[in-house]
Structures are given as structure tokens and as C-alpha cells.
Amino acid sequence: MFIQLAILTVLLWISFFWLQCRYLEVLELLFAWIADQLAITRRRRAREERHRLGQKNSDTDSDSDSDELDSSTEKRNQGGKGDGVDLLLSPPIKNRLNIRVEQCCDLIAAGLGLVLEDEVTQRFVAAPSPSGEWNLLTRNLRQRKRYLNWRLRLVWLLGWLTRYGLLLPLRTIACWLCLFLISGMSVLLGHLPNEWQCKQLLVELVLRQCFRITAGCLPMVRRFHNTEHRPTKGICVCNHTSPLDVLVLMCDANYSLTGQVHTGILGVLQRALSRVSHHMWFDRQELADREALGLVLRMHCSAKDRPPVLLFPEGTCINNTAVMQFKKGSFAVSDIVYPVAIRYDRRFGEAFWDSTRYSMLRYMLMVVSSWCICCDVWYMPPLTRRIDESPVEFSNRVKAAIAAQANIDDLPWDGNLKRWSPVRDWQ
């Protein structure tokens, strides 16, 4: 009986993986067809615009010829009386003040452009899709009205009905069941005696399967690279895009988590996981909590029977186009860190969580109504702090390595500018 159940489980996993691959292939073919349709529509509109401009230029030329004929006749009639008209039509003579004002206007316009399109604030919102690409996830068709033909409108409507009429209800029910499953299993495992030597191994095995089931219900496609460098102890640091980062990494290994104390759905999950594992939650606005966290991290790293600590040194979610400033605290605790780089494929769905605009519930509804969440995870060799290297320099070196591996920008700015305005020091 046990052998038959094991075989059935293996077959289910293989079939699920096969269906996942076929699903991605169908989506890629659909997106390629959409790109071709958009290119055809753009070329057609460009031809129509050139044809319209050509007709307008021909009409203008004919009008100008008649005007020249009339003006020559008028000049012959007026004789030398046209000198005043030529003076009025000549370009005005600009004095020094006018020239300086025009230069100032150019500088002001350039400065406003830099303020509106700076390289920091655009990392705190979902990145725009590349030109010529569309994944049918637009909620408002008015943004793309001029580039859509009737075929694209029909496909968008069918996709909208599929995602919101079929996928959204099924995934929402499945995710709620998975949340109850994780909470219930955590309560059951928490009542096991701590004297059992196999308790920690059982907790890791059961929770890993729970996280994998949850990731499959979203659905989430995960690709892990360089698994020989998977961390087994110490501190693991990773770039941060959304709470899904934790789910992705917990599907492949067991970690002790640290992070901001949350309320609502995340708060329920945090309290459930704390029953069976060594997790550390804190309030980033409380100085005492942050100081206590450093002490707990040192104690955790010195213990040999503890899993690696998963840290997100950016302290906030960035839209997966850049890595921002790493806080130096985690790099002052340990001289060895295990970098991990995550990059999401935005063609299938947006994983970035803009916590300043959307609640956790609204964000999860946007995730389950997407096609899927596809990501790549790279485990990197451990980096050791040099003798003459400060924690800030060490953090910058690790950040640069993660940015290079994920092929995203490396920025020196503090990610907390997402929540607070910069403080001006006039001293």
C-alpha cells in the first residue's frame, strides 16, 4: 500500500511538472502572436499617417503656389510699398535678456525632467512593459486603445474571462486552504515534545511540502540554479521583490526568517511559523527591537544546530529592476554570508508588491489573477569579509555581486525612500 501511494505521488508530481511546462509554452506562443499583431497594427497606422501627411503636403504646395502668384501680382501693383511688410516678416532681434530667459527655461525643463524621471522613485512602482510586448494583463484597455485590433480585443476578453471566471476562484480557494494547512500543521507539530531528535527533521520535511503545495496553487514556476551552493548555515542575504521571495526559497530549503511584524494574513502566518521554528520578527521603527535583533542573530549564527537565517537587507520591496542599499547590520554580525539572487519573469505576471498602494489582500488577488509567477533563483558561493573591509564595504560588494548575477541595476540609494522623504540637514 505504501509503495503504491509513493508511486502515485511521483506520477502526480511528474504530470504536474509536464502540465506546467506545456502551460508556459502555450503562453509564450500567445505572447509572440500578440507581439506580431501589435507590430502589424503599428505599421498600418504608420502607413496611414504617412499617407495623410503626404496629402496634406500636396495640398499645402498647391496653396503656396497660388499664394506666390498672388503676392507677385500684388507687388507689381504696389511697386516699392512692400518694404514695410518684409520688415514685419523678418525674425525679431533678441536682446541679452531674452537669450538668458530662454536658456533658463531650457535648464528648468531639463531639471524637471530629471525630477520626474529619476532613477530612484521609478523603482518603487511596477516597471512598465517593454514596447511591443503585452501579456493581456491590462485592466484598462484605454491605455492601449489605438494599437488594438478586433482580434486582440477578442483574445483579451477571453483571457479576462478565463483568469477572473476560472483561475481566480480556484486559486483563491486553494490558497486559503493552504494557509489553513500551514497553520494547522504548525500547531500540530508545535505540540510534539522537544526531546524528540527527529522533530526538527519532521518539521522541515512537512513545512517544505506545505510550501510547495502553496506555490503550486498560485501557480508559481521556480527554477533553481547552482544548487551546490545552497546555504546550510550562517546568514543568507537576498534581493527583495515581494513576500513571495520567502515562499520561493522555503520550497527548496529550510530557513529561519526575520522581518517586519505584520498584521492580517501575514501576521497569522508569522505566528503559526513561530510555533515550530526559530523565526525573528521585529518592528523596524523601534530602535530596541533592531538592537535586540543583532544580538539574536549573533547567537543564532554561533549555534551549530540552527538553519541558516534568511535576510533581506534592502528592508523593503523593490520592483526587481535594481538592488538598492543593503543595511550594514547583517554584515556586521557574521564575516561569511551566502548571497542569493532572484529575478522574476514579468511576461507571465507582476510579482512586485507596492506596499504603499496595495494591501496584502489586494496584492494576493492581483497575483492569483495573473497567468502565473515565474522566477529564477541563483545560489552563489559564500563571500567572506576581508580583513581591512568595513561592514558597509562588505555589504556593497555583496550587493554588486547579486545585481550582476540577476542582471539588474546596482543603486546606492536607500530603499526606505519609498516610505519616508529624505531628511535635510542644514547644520
C-alpha positions in Angstrom: 0.0 0.0 0.0 2.8 2.4 0.9 4.7 1.6 -2.3 1.5 2.2 -4.4 1.0 5.6 -2.7 4.6 6.6 -3.3 4.3 5.7 -7.0 1.1 7.6 -7.3 2.6 10.7 -5.7 5.6 10.5 -8.0 3.3 10.2 -11.1 1.3 13.2 -9.9 4.4 15.4 -9.5 5.6 14.4 -12.9 2.3 15.1 -14.6 2.0 18.4 -12.8 5.5 19.4 -13.9 4.7 18.4 -17.5 1.4 20.4 -17.5 3.3 23.4 -16.1 5.9 23.3 -18.9 3.1 23.0 -21.6 1.2 25.9 -19.9 4.3 28.1 -20.2 4.8 27.1 -23.8 1.2 28.0 -24.7 1.6 31.4 -23.0 4.8 32.1 -24.9 3.2 31.3 -28.2 0.3 33.5 -27.3 2.6 36.4 -26.4 4.5 36.0 -29.6 1.3 36.2 -31.6 0.2 39.3 -29.7 3.6 41.0 -30.4 3.1 40.2 -34.2 -0.4 41.7 -34.1 0.8 44.8 -32.4 3.6 45.2 -34.9 1.1 44.8 -37.8 -1.2 47.4 -36.3 1.7 49.9 -35.7 2.9 49.5 -39.3 -0.6 50.0 -40.7 -1.1 53.2 -38.6 2.3 54.5 -39.7 1.3 54.0 -43.4 -2.0 55.8 -42.8 -0.2 58.6 -41.1 2.4 59.0 -43.9 -0.4 58.9 -46.5 -2.3 61.6 -44.6 0.8 63.8 -44.3 1.5 63.3 -48.0 -1.9 64.5 -49.0 -1.6 67.5 -46.6 1.8 68.4 -48.1 0.5 68.3 -51.6 -2.4 70.5 -50.7 -0.1 72.9 -49.0 2.2 73.1 -52.0 -0.7 73.9 -54.3 -1.8 76.6 -51.9 1.7 78.0 -51.7 2.0 78.2 -55.5 -1.2 80.2 -55.7 -0.1 82.4 -52.9 3.2 83.2 -54.6 1.3 84.1 -57.8 -1.0 86.4 -55.9 1.9 88.0 -54.0 3.9 88.7 -57.1 0.9 90.3 -58.7 0.4 92.4 -55.6 4.0 93.5 -55.5 3.9 94.6 -59.2 0.8 96.7 -58.4 2.3 98.2 -55.2 5.7 98.9 -56.6 8.1 99.8 -53.8 5.5 99.8 -51.0 6.3 96.2 -49.8 9.4 97.1 -47.8 7.3 97.5 -44.5 5.8 94.1 -45.0 9.3 92.5 -45.3 10.4 94.2 -42.1 7.4 92.8 -40.2 8.0 89.3 -41.5 11.7 89.3 -40.6 12.7 87.4 -37.4 12.8 89.6 -34.2 16.1 90.7 -32.8 16.6 89.2 -29.4 18.4 91.2 -26.7 20.6 89.7 -24.0 17.7 89.3 -21.5 15.6 87.3 -23.9 18.5 85.0 -24.6 19.2 84.4 -20.9 15.5 83.7 -20.2 15.4 81.1 -22.9 18.5 79.4 -21.5 16.9 79.4 -18.0 13.7 77.8 -19.4 15.8 75.1 -21.0 17.6 74.4 -17.8 14.3 74.4 -15.8 12.8 72.0 -18.3 15.8 69.6 -18.0 15.7 69.8 -14.2 12.0 69.0 -14.1 12.6 66.0 -16.4 15.3 64.7 -14.1 13.0 65.1 -11.1 10.1 63.3 -12.8 12.2 60.5 -14.3 14.9 60.0 -11.6 16.4 56.5 -11.2 15.1 56.0 -7.6 11.3 56.6 -7.4 10.6 54.6 -10.6 12.0 51.6 -8.7 9.1 51.8 -6.2 6.3 51.2 -8.8 5.7 48.3 -11.2 8.1 48.6 -14.1 6.4 49.3 -17.5 6.3 46.5 -20.0 8.7 46.8 -23.0 7.4 48.4 -26.1 5.8 45.9 -28.5 5.1 43.4 -25.7 1.7 42.7 -24.0 0.6 39.9 -21.7 -3.1 40.7 -21.7 -3.0 41.7 -18.0 -4.1 45.3 -18.7 -7.1 46.1 -16.5 -8.0 49.2 -18.6 -7.9 48.9 -22.4 -8.0 52.7 -22.9 -4.2 52.7 -22.3 -3.8 50.6 -25.5 -6.8 51.5 -27.5 -5.1 52.9 -30.5 -2.9 49.8 -31.0 -5.6 47.1 -30.6 -7.5 45.4 -33.5 -10.6 43.3 -33.1 -8.5 40.1 -32.8 -6.6 41.4 -29.8 -9.8 42.7 -28.2 -11.4 39.3 -28.5 -8.3 37.5 -27.1 -8.2 39.9 -24.2 -11.8 39.3 -23.4 -11.4 35.5 -23.5 -8.3 35.8 -21.3 -10.1 38.1 -18.9 -13.0 35.6 -18.6 -10.5 32.7 -18.1 -8.5 34.4 -15.4 -11.3 36.0 -13.4 -14.0 33.4 -14.1 -12.0 30.2 -13.7 -8.5 30.7 -12.3 -9.2 33.4 -9.7 -11.9 31.4 -7.7 -10.0 28.1 -7.9 -6.6 29.7 -6.8 -8.2 31.8 -4.1 -9.9 28.8 -2.5 -6.7 26.7 -2.8 -4.6 29.5 -1.2 -6.9 29.8 1.7 -6.9 26.0 2.2 -3.1 26.1 2.1 -3.0 28.9 4.7 -5.1 26.8 7.0 -3.0 23.8 6.2 0.3 25.5 7.2 -1.3 27.0 10.3 -2.8 23.6 11.3 0.3 21.6 10.7 2.4 24.2 12.6 0.0 23.8 15.6 0.2 20.0 15.5 4.0 20.0 15.1 4.3 22.5 17.9 2.7 20.1 20.4 5.4 17.4 19.7 7.9 17.0 22.5 11.1 18.9 22.0 13.0 15.9 23.3 12.4 14.1 20.1 15.5 14.1 18.0 13.6 13.7 14.7 11.2 16.7 15.5 13.2 19.3 13.6 13.7 17.0 10.6 10.0 16.3 10.6 9.1 20.0 10.8 11.4 20.8 7.9 10.0 18.0 5.7 6.3 18.7 6.4 6.6 22.5 6.0 8.6 22.2 2.9 5.9 20.1 1.3 3.2 22.6 2.5 5.1 25.5 0.9 5.5 23.5 -2.3 1.8 22.8 -2.4 1.1 26.5 -1.8 3.4 27.5 -4.6 1.7 25.1 -7.0 -1.7 26.6 -6.2 -0.7 30.1 -7.2 0.8 28.8 -9.6 4.5 29.6 -9.2 7.2 28.3 -11.6 10.6 28.0 -9.9 13.9 27.4 -11.5 16.9 26.9 -9.1 20.5 27.3 -10.4 23.8 26.3 -8.8 22.2 24.2 -6.1 25.6 23.1 -4.9 26.0 26.5 -3.2 22.7 26.2 -1.3 23.2 27.6 2.2 23.1 25.2 5.1 24.2 27.6 8.0 25.1 31.1 8.8 23.4 34.1 7.1 21.8 34.1 3.6 21.1 37.5 2.0 18.8 38.1 -1.0 17.3 40.9 -3.0 13.7 41.6 -2.1 10.7 42.0 -4.5 7.7 40.6 -2.6 6.7 38.3 0.2 6.7 35.6 -2.4 10.5 35.6 -2.1 10.1 33.7 1.1 7.8 31.2 -0.4 10.1 30.6 -3.3 13.2 29.9 -1.1 11.3 27.9 1.5 10.3 25.5 -1.2 13.9 24.4 -1.7 15.5 24.7 1.8 14.7 25.5 5.4 15.4 28.9 6.8 15.0 30.9 10.0 13.1 34.0 8.9 13.5 37.6 10.0 11.3 40.5 9.1 8.9 43.3 9.9 6.0 42.3 12.2 2.8 42.3 10.1 -0.9 42.2 10.8 -3.7 40.4 8.9 -2.9 37.4 6.8 0.9 37.7 7.1 0.6 38.2 10.9 -1.4 34.9 11.2 1.3 33.1 9.1 4.1 34.6 11.1 2.6 33.5 14.4 1.9 30.0 13.1 5.5 29.5 11.8 7.0 30.8 15.1 5.4 27.8 16.9 7.7 25.3 15.3 10.8 27.2 14.0 13.3 29.8 15.2 12.0 33.0 13.5 12.7 36.6 14.5 10.1 39.3 13.9 10.7 42.9 14.8 9.4 46.5 14.3 11.8 48.5 12.2 10.7 51.7 13.8 11.7 50.5 17.3 15.4 51.0 18.0 15.3 48.5 20.8 14.0 45.8 18.5 16.7 46.3 16.0 19.4 46.2 18.6 18.0 43.0 20.1 17.8 41.5 16.6 21.6 41.9 16.2 22.2 40.0 19.5 19.8 37.3 18.5 21.4 36.9 15.1 24.9 36.5 16.7 23.5 33.8 19.0 21.8 32.1 16.1 24.9 32.0 13.9 27.0 30.6 16.7 24.7 27.7 17.2 25.5 24.7 15.0 22.1 23.1 15.0 20.2 26.1 13.7 19.2 26.5 10.0 20.6 29.5 8.0 19.0 32.9 8.6 17.3 34.4 5.6 17.7 38.2 5.4 16.5 40.9 3.0 19.0 43.7 3.7 17.2 46.2 1.5 14.4 46.4 4.1 11.6 47.0 1.5 10.3 45.6 -1.8 12.0 46.9 -5.0 10.4 46.3 -8.4 13.0 43.7 -9.5 14.8 46.1 -11.8 17.5 47.1 -9.3 19.2 46.3 -6.0 19.3 49.2 -3.5 21.3 49.9 -0.5 21.9 47.0 1.9 21.7 47.7 5.6 25.1 47.1 7.3 23.7 45.4 10.4 23.5 41.9 9.0 27.1 42.2 7.6 28.5 43.2 11.0 27.1 40.1 12.6 28.9 37.5 10.5 32.0 37.6 8.4 30.6 35.0 5.9 27.3 35.4 4.0 25.6 33.3 1.4 24.2 35.5 -1.4 21.1 34.5 -3.3 19.7 36.4 -6.4 16.1 36.3 -7.5 14.7 37.6 -10.8 11.1 37.3 -11.9 9.9 37.0 -15.5 7.4 39.8 -15.9 5.9 38.3 -19.0 3.7 36.0 -17.0 2.7 38.2 -14.1 3.9 41.1 -11.9 5.4 39.8 -8.6 6.3 43.3 -7.2 4.3 44.3 -4.1 3.8 48.1 -3.9 3.0 48.1 -0.1 2.4 51.9 -0.2 -0.6 51.4 -2.6 -2.0 47.9 -2.1 -2.8 45.9 1.0 -1.7 42.3 1.3 -5.1 41.0 0.4 -5.3 43.3 -2.8 -1.8 42.2 -3.8 -2.7 38.5 -3.5 -5.8 39.0 -5.6 -3.6 40.6 -8.3 -1.2 37.6 -8.1 -3.8 34.9 -8.3 -5.5 36.7 -11.2 -2.2 36.7 -13.2 -1.2 34.0 -15.6 1.5 32.7 -13.2 4.6 33.8 -11.3 7.8 32.6 -12.9 11.2 33.2 -11.3 14.8 32.2 -11.4 16.9 31.7 -8.3 20.7 31.6 -8.3 22.7 30.3 -5.3 26.1 32.0 -5.2 29.3 30.9 -3.5 29.7 32.3 0.0 31.5 35.6 0.3 34.0 36.3 3.1 34.6 39.7 4.7 38.2 40.9 4.1 40.5 41.9 7.0 40.6 45.6 6.1 36.9 45.8 4.9 34.2 47.6 6.8 30.6 46.2 7.1 29.5 48.9 4.7 32.1 48.0 2.1 31.3 44.3 2.6 27.6 44.9 2.0 28.2 46.9 -1.1 30.4 44.1 -2.5 27.7 41.5 -1.8 25.0 43.8 -3.4 27.1 44.3 -6.5 27.5 40.5 -6.8 23.8 39.9 -6.5 23.0 42.6 -9.1 25.5 41.2 -11.5 24.1 37.7 -11.2 20.5 38.8 -11.6 21.4 41.2 -14.4 19.7 44.2 -12.8 20.9 47.7 -11.8 23.1 48.3 -8.7 22.0 51.5 -7.0 23.4 53.2 -3.8 20.1 54.7 -2.7 18.2 53.7 0.5 15.1 51.8 -0.3 13.3 53.4 2.7 12.9 56.5 0.5 9.8 54.6 -0.7 8.1 55.3 2.7 9.9 58.5 4.0 11.1 61.6 2.4 14.8 62.4 2.7 15.8 64.4 5.8 17.6 67.7 5.1 20.5 68.5 7.4 21.2 72.2 7.5 24.0 72.1 10.1 
